[in-house]
Amino acid sequence: MKYAKLTLCSEYEVGRIDDRVYGSFIEHLGRAVYGGIYEPGHPAADENGFRTDVNALIKELGVGLVRYPGGNFVSGYNWEDGIGPVAERPRRLELAWGTTEPNTFGTDEFMRWCRVTGTEPMMAVNLGTRGPDGSRNLVEYCNHPGGTYWSDLRRKNGAEKPHGVKLWCLGNEMDGPWQMCHKDAVDYGKVANEAAKLMKWTDPSIETVLCGSSSYGMKTFGEWETTALDIAYDNVDYVSMHQYHGNSDDYLENFLAKGVETEQFIKSVVSALDYVQGKRHAKKRIDISFDEWNVWYHSHGAEFEKWCEAPHILEDIYNFADALVVGEMLNAILRHADRVKVACLAQLVNVIAPIMTENGGKAWKQTIYYPFYYASKYGRGRSLQGLFEGSKYDTRWYTDVPHVDTSAVLSEDGETLTIFAVNRDLKDDITLQTKLIAFEGFAPVEHIALENADPEAINTKDHEAVAPVKKACPKTDNGQLDIPLSPMSWNMVRLQKIKN
Ligand code: AHR
């Protein structure tokens, strides 16, 4: 018998949800920048060359923070190539992805784009081919008011006021052999520590993110986190997590269980961070920046012409099942709101992204757009500590997978309760039997769902096969709320305090 029971009390919370968990990522990769957010000559481009049709979707999606410029790209990037008069900027071989980088879009364009889209920049520095010197110069260029070489160069380049970038990634995936100048944990810890130290001396108000393992599956996972963090502890604020779920074995029950691995990964990283804090008897706590997460497998193995500009790479066309896994990952992030303070759906446009474009043509929403949209719209405030009990199943890779996956959020004003739920079961409706404690006067106002009999249904520029539907609003009876969840579905139920 499949079942799911959730108890929620308005006073039992995990913690405040940091608005920065609704971040995303733009890398100089494929058509993320060129043909994605930036396409001079496109009918919808503004005077900066920014696509206003794409910007409108980004604003609607509620993305508040955008990581830039990589990713693997950053480990070979000379940021100085991307500033100053565009005509004088060098074209470079880009070794991370085997393309040519024209550098017509760089730091100042990105900062302008952030202002236009109302997003906060999260910058990454090159700790691959470069190091602490280039990193502290970039902080000076971005954040120092003026009167020095780099800050005056920024002013000369048209940005009178500092860009004020608060959040800085110390390299990217430095444990990965695919990374330019990858390092072992000790070498990385040392260079990251020195870079962070000089960057913070340049601007003490910034926060830094140390690279964690590039995935949960790395052989060095755990050891890498504790070693590098122990060396750099005093100069860092967050450790990164990256996770992309694949679906190589075409086994749907297994794929839909992937959120369980996100949960395990977060818990393991929290343990590693707390171990180092304990070992050092440190007062400061280190939290998580989950700065790359998504589903990624459709585009694996796609070929393109080497050294071309802005090729169609990593252009995953997401299906309905992918949207459910994205919903589960969001649930896991919300359930750990006390420790996951930053998170970036990777990426934002065209490259493994919720938004797709055609060059010179339309922009549209992929299936994964919707769970993110609703979480970012209604998943703000306080994450509630739900007590969950339900039936489970086993797959090839996972055991004890709950049929239903949930998270719950109480808005900051305490007047709206939002419950997110994924029914992983392929065949059966399951009722989420929710017991509400200390929610007097709350009444359900809407039930939105993503449902589709075809796990492979996709959205295209002309047809949206996967779109939210409005369900009949469930009723509360004496603190009991029964939410019917269709098989293979993502759901959001909102309750509001009714004013007398
Ligand atoms: O997001 C695509 C790539 O995935 C990034 O460049 C890298 O950091 C990760 O391996």
Boltz pocket constraint, residues with backbone or C-beta under 6 A from the ligand:
constraints:
  - pocket:
      binder: B
      contacts: [[A, 27], [A, 70], [A, 71], [A, 72], [A, 73], [A, 172], [A, 173], [A, 292], [A, 346], [A, 347]]
      max_distance: 6.0
